[in-house]
Amino acid sequence: MSKREDFLKVARTWEGVPWAKIGYRREGVNCLGLLVGISLELDFLKIMGEVGKAWSSFPKPPWKGAMLQKALEYLELTSPGEIVPGDLILFRLDSEPSHITIVLGINPTTILHSHTPAKKVVVSTIPPGWVPTIAFKIKELDL
């Protein structure tokens, strides 16, 4: 099994985990905490997960400045039109990019994310009105 397949397999096991304003454990996660928690469960992504723990304590992680620079050590920018399962999409829900999701499928694009209204981690298609701001590939998944 490839690293990308391993990542997606573990990611799917997080569906139904409770939403929390902050957190990266199965007791409750926010959107970034979901990515951090999954990373911590995979040996090949543990370092990325450890680094992300500090940022998952933000109710709305600041996807700019120092955080974005640190993220780019582990993530590679890609076009939202070129995503594949296992990639990440960052959405602008307010005035700034603020919601990270994991792509599970294409046509239609399905995402895994910690969804505030549902109060849990859900799999869904991209909701109406959500426009991808940035897309990332996790560098380690393609090594």
C-alpha positions as CSV (number, residue, x, y, z in Angstrom):
1,M,0.0,0.0,0.0
2,S,1.3,3.5,-0.9
3,K,1.8,6.3,1.7
4,R,-1.1,8.1,0.0
5,E,-3.4,5.1,0.4
6,D,-2.3,4.6,4.0
7,F,-3.1,8.3,4.7
8,L,-6.5,8.0,3.2
9,K,-7.3,4.8,5.0
10,V,-6.4,6.4,8.4
11,A,-8.2,9.6,7.5
12,R,-11.5,7.8,6.8
13,T,-11.4,6.3,10.4
14,W,-11.8,9.8,11.8
15,E,-15.2,10.3,10.3
16,G,-17.7,10.9,13.2
17,V,-15.0,12.2,15.7
18,P,-16.6,15.1,17.6
19,W,-15.9,18.7,16.5
20,A,-14.0,20.8,19.1
21,K,-13.0,24.5,19.0
22,I,-9.4,23.3,19.5
23,G,-7.9,19.8,19.6
24,Y,-6.1,17.2,17.6
25,R,-7.1,13.9,19.4
26,R,-10.1,11.6,18.7
27,E,-11.9,13.2,21.7
28,G,-12.5,16.3,19.5
29,V,-10.8,18.2,16.7
30,N,-11.0,21.4,14.7
31,C,-10.1,21.4,11.0
32,L,-6.4,21.6,11.4
33,G,-6.5,19.3,14.4
34,L,-8.0,16.6,12.2
35,L,-4.9,16.8,9.9
36,V,-2.6,16.9,12.9
37,G,-4.2,13.9,14.5
38,I,-4.1,11.8,11.4
39,S,-0.5,12.7,10.9
40,L,0.4,11.7,14.4
41,E,-1.0,8.2,13.7
42,L,1.3,7.6,10.7
43,D,5.0,7.1,11.3
44,F,6.0,8.8,8.1
45,L,4.0,12.0,9.0
46,K,4.7,12.2,12.7
47,I,7.1,15.1,12.4
48,M,4.5,17.1,10.4
49,G,2.0,16.3,13.1
50,E,4.3,17.3,16.0
51,V,4.9,20.7,14.3
52,G,1.2,21.2,13.6
53,K,0.2,20.6,17.3
54,A,1.1,24.2,18.2
55,W,-1.1,25.6,15.4
56,S,-4.1,23.4,16.2
57,S,-4.7,25.3,19.4
58,F,-6.0,28.3,17.4
59,P,-9.8,28.3,17.0
60,K,-9.2,29.7,13.5
61,P,-5.6,28.9,12.4
62,P,-4.0,31.9,10.7
63,W,-3.1,30.5,7.3
64,K,-0.6,33.3,6.6
65,G,2.8,34.5,7.7
66,A,4.8,32.2,9.9
67,M,2.2,29.4,9.9
68,L,2.0,29.3,6.1
69,Q,5.8,29.4,5.8
70,K,6.1,26.5,8.3
71,A,3.4,24.5,6.5
72,L,5.3,24.9,3.2
73,E,8.1,22.8,4.7
74,Y,5.7,19.8,4.5
75,L,3.2,20.9,1.9
76,E,3.5,21.9,-1.7
77,L,1.2,24.4,-3.4
78,T,-0.9,23.0,-6.2
79,S,-3.8,24.2,-8.3
80,P,-7.3,23.4,-7.0
81,G,-7.9,22.0,-10.5
82,E,-5.2,19.4,-10.2
83,I,-6.1,17.9,-6.8
84,V,-6.2,14.1,-6.2
85,P,-7.3,12.1,-3.2
86,G,-5.1,12.8,-0.2
87,D,-4.5,16.5,-1.2
88,L,-5.7,19.3,1.0
89,I,-8.0,22.3,0.1
90,L,-8.0,25.5,2.1
91,F,-11.3,27.4,1.9
92,R,-12.0,31.0,2.6
93,L,-15.2,31.0,4.8
94,D,-14.8,34.4,6.3
95,S,-12.5,37.2,5.3
96,E,-9.4,35.0,5.3
97,P,-8.5,31.4,4.4
98,S,-9.6,29.5,7.5
99,H,-10.8,25.9,6.8
100,I,-8.6,23.0,5.8
101,T,-10.1,19.9,4.3
102,I,-8.8,16.5,3.0
103,V,-9.8,15.4,-0.5
104,L,-11.2,11.9,-0.5
105,G,-12.6,11.7,-4.0
106,I,-12.9,13.6,-7.3
107,N,-16.0,14.1,-9.6
108,P,-17.7,15.1,-7.5
109,T,-15.0,16.3,-5.1
110,T,-15.6,14.8,-1.7
111,I,-13.8,16.1,1.4
112,L,-13.3,15.0,5.0
113,H,-13.4,17.9,7.5
114,S,-14.3,18.9,11.0
115,H,-17.6,20.6,10.4
116,T,-18.8,23.1,13.0
117,P,-22.6,22.8,12.2
118,A,-22.5,19.0,12.2
119,K,-20.4,19.0,15.4
120,K,-18.3,16.2,14.1
121,V,-15.9,15.1,11.3
122,V,-17.9,14.5,8.2
123,V,-17.5,13.4,4.6
124,S,-19.3,15.7,2.2
125,T,-19.2,17.2,-1.3
126,I,-18.0,20.8,-1.3
127,P,-20.9,22.9,0.1
128,P,-22.4,25.5,-2.2
129,G,-20.6,28.8,-1.9
130,W,-17.4,27.3,-0.7
131,V,-14.6,28.4,-3.0
132,P,-11.1,26.8,-2.8
133,T,-8.5,29.4,-1.9
134,I,-5.4,27.2,-1.9
135,A,-4.7,23.6,-2.5
136,F,-1.7,21.6,-1.2
137,K,-0.1,18.3,-1.7
138,I,1.6,16.6,1.3
139,K,5.1,16.2,0.1
140,E,5.7,13.0,2.0
141,L,2.8,11.2,0.3
142,D,4.5,11.2,-3.0
143,L,8.0,10.1,-1.9
